[in-house]
């Protein structure tokens, strides 16, 4: 495996933050670290990049044990939520800064900077101060500054969380394009499930510092390993004690004699989320925003296919 974490433990003041966490990823993959606030996501990144010492376990990069190496010797770079750009420098100067510590001639440094400017489509702002550009452009500069030193592994700690929804979507696509072009291995921390599904080759879902599931987004959504995963990823309707249905797998049919009653309708753009009361039970139902729109207090019939029922956990 290109990168491995084996039985990693991390404690703060005798409180266990990460508990015997193990996982591995292949070269060129994006691994998403997903979980609720305070579950140990950012601490895991700090252990990988060497900013935090571990209390046990191993961290291997290309089969080299980097567990005790200082950050500057790990060949790992990090993009933080706060961009940490130098405000007194231009975009070009910020990109070039990390190259000063490598044994490269000026012409080589200039060539690498120009390539990064082209890759991230920063030509129009290359000679502007970073204080004069937008938040999205600053994020691209921060990404470029981490990429230009050619790390073996790139860590990203919720890099898009300060941006608006449309800009996040655009930068997400841009990150994927750059990652595929460079064949870069990345570990990306987020609490945004949609971001995780959109970006990740694999998703590492953790809670209380413990591994809950490591799988593709499809597998985590359709085949959750336990009830925590099931409840954390998406919404579920319980049928009895063990079987469940996702909201999008329920069909609503208008029926003046139906036993279901629409109690809430929330417009979400491409979809509409409904709450339906049936036999003193509330169902969450998601329908595409096309065709019939149901109104509050409208009577409906609920139906679903047996094959859509989730497996017993």
N, C-alpha and C positions, 0 to 999 in steps of 0.2 A: 504494500500500500504506500501511496505517496506521503500521506500524513496520518498519524495515529495518536490517539490519546488512550492511555491504559491505566485503569484504576485510579483516576485522578482524585485526590482529596485536597480540600482547602478549608481551613478554619480561621475564623476571626474571634479572638478572645474565647476560645473553647466552643464556639458555636460553629457547627459544620455547615458550610455554605455549598460545597460541592462534595458529593458522596460517591466515591468509587465509580466515577464516570468513565466509560470507555466508548470509543467510536473510531471509525477510520473513513477516509475519503480518497478517491482516485485523483490523479493529476488532471487538471482542467475542469474540475467540477465546482459548482457553487453549492456549498452547504449552508442552509439557513438554520440558525439557532433561534428557536421560537419558544415562548413561554410567557407566563404572567409576570407582572412587575415583581422584582425581588426574588426571582427564582434562581439567580446565579448566572444569567446570560453574560452580562458585562464582566463579571468576575472571571468567568471562563476565558474570555478574550484576554484579560489582563494576565492570566497565567500563561497563555500561549505566547504572548508577545514579550513576556519576561518582566512586566511591571509589578507582578505579584509573585512571591515565592510560594511554591506548593508545599503541602504537608505530607504528600505521598503520591506515588504513581509516576508515570513516564509520559513525556511528550516527544514524539519521534517525527522528524522531517527528513524524508528520503532515507529512512533507516538510521539517521544520525540522532542520538539522544541529545536534545537541546534543553532538557528540563532545567539544568542549572546554569546555562549560558546567560551572560548579560544580554539585554535587548539588542545592542548594536552588533552582536555576533550571531544572531539567529537567522538573518536573511528573511525577516518577517516585517511587513510594514502595516500601519494601521491608519484608517480614515475614521476620525472621530465625529461625534455629533456636532461639536463645536469645531469649526474648520481650522482654527489655529493658524491662519495665514498671517504673513508679516504685512501690517498695514502701510508701512513706509516703502514697500516694494511694488513693482509692477507685476502683472500676471507672469510675464516672461522670467522675471527675477525670482519670483516665488517658485516657479517650476525648476529653475536651475539650482536652487539653494542646496538641495541634497547632494547634487553632483560634485559640490566643492570638496566633499570628504572622500571622493573616489579618485583614483589615480588616472585621471583623464586629461587630455590636452584641451585647450579652449575650443578648437575646431570640433572635437568629438562632443564636447558638452553642448555647443551650439547646435550641432546636428541632432542630438537627442531631444533637445528642447523644441526644435522646429518640428520634429516628428510627432512629439506629444501634442503640440499646438494643433497640428493637422488632424491627428487622431481624434481629439476632443472638440474639434471645430471651434477653436478659440482665436482664429486669425484676426477677427475684427476688434478684439479687445486685448490682444497680446501685450501692447505697450501702455495699457491703461493701469492706473493704480487699482488695487483690489478693493479699495474703499469706494470706487466709482462704478462698480459692477453689481449686478443683482445677486440675490441669494443663490439662485440656481447656478449662475455662472461661477460664483465662489465655490460651490460644491464641486463643480467640474474641475476647478483649479486644484482644490484639495485632493481630489482623486488623482489628477495628473501628477501632483507632487509625490504621491505615494507610489505611483506606477513607474515613474521615470527612473527610480533607483533599481528597477528590475528585481523586486523581491521574489522569492520562490512561493511565498504565501502572502495574500493580502487579506487583512481583517477589516471589517467595516462595522462600526458600532452605531446602529440606528442613524445612518448618515442623512436620510431624507426626512426625518421626523419634524424638522422645523419648517418644512416647505408646504405649500398648499397642495391640494389633491391633484390638480392637473399637472403641476410641475413635478410632483412625485412620480406620476405615471410616465411622463416624458423622460425623466432621468433614469427611471427603472429600465426603460427600453434601451436607453443609451448605454447604461452600465452593461446590460446583456450583450449588446453589440461589441463593445470594447473587450469584454471578457472573452467572447468567442474569437475575436480577431487575434488577441494576444495569447489565447489558450491559457489564461491565468487561473490558478486555483484560488478560490475565495471562500472565506467564512463570514457570513453576513448575519448580524444580530438584529432582530426586529420583534415587536409585539403585534405587528400588523399581519393578520392571517392572509389577506389578499396579496400583500407584498410577498409573503412566504410562498404562496402557491404560484405566483407569477414568475418568481426568480429562481427558485430552488430546484436543483437536480435532485437533491435529497433534503429532507427536513429533520433536524434533531429537535425533538420536543422534550423539554425538561420541566420539572416542577420540584421545588424545594431542593434543587441541586441534584436531583435524581433523574436518570434517563427514563422517559415514558415510552418513547417510540422513535426509531430511526428508520425512515422509509421515504418513498416518493410522496408528493402531495396527494396524489390519487389514492394511494394505499392508506395514508393516514385518514383521509376523509371517508373512504368507503369501507376500510377494514381497520378501525381503531383497535389498538392493542388492549385498552382497558377503559373503564368508565371515565377516568379523568380526560383522556384523549377525546373520547366521544363528546363529552360536555364542553370541552374547551374549543374544539374546532367545529364551528357551525352551531345550528340549533337542532334540537331533537324533540319529537313527540313520543312519549312513552305509551305503549299499548300493553297494559299489565305491568308486571315486575321486570320483564327481561327483553321484550321485543320493542323496537323503536322504528320511527319513520322520520326521514328528513322532510322539511317543509315543502321542498320542490317536488317531492314524490307523491303528493296528495293532489287529487283533482277535485275541483269544485264545479258543480253543475247547478244553475239556477232552477229552483223548484218551489213553487208556492206552497207545496205541501211537505217540503223537506223538513227534517227534524233539526238541522243545523241552522244557526243564526249568526250572521256576520256581526261581530261586536266592535271591530276596529278595522280600519283600512289605512295603511301608511304607504304613500306614494314614494317610490325609490328610483324613479326615472325609468330604466328598462324593465323593472319589476314592481309589483305591488305586494306588500306583506299584509296578510289578513289574520285576524284572530276570529276563530269560529267556536261558538259554544254548542256542544253536542252532548246530551245526557250528563250535564253538570261537569263536563270536562272541556278544557280550552285547548284547541288545536292551533298551532302556528302553521300557516300555509303561505307559500310564495308562488305567485303566478306571474307569467310574462305579461307585460303591459301591452296587450293586444286583444282584440275581440271584446268580450263582455267585461265591463267593470262592475264589480259588486258594490252595493251600497250598504252602509250600516243598517242593521235590522232586516236586511234581505234574507229570505230563507233559501237554504241550499242543501244539496246532497253531497256528502263526502264519499270519495271512492279512491282505491289504490290497488296496485297489483301485489299479489303475495310475494313476488320475487323482489320487490322493493323493500321489504321488511329487513331491518338490520339484524345481524346475527346476535345471538345471545352472548353476553359478556360475563 
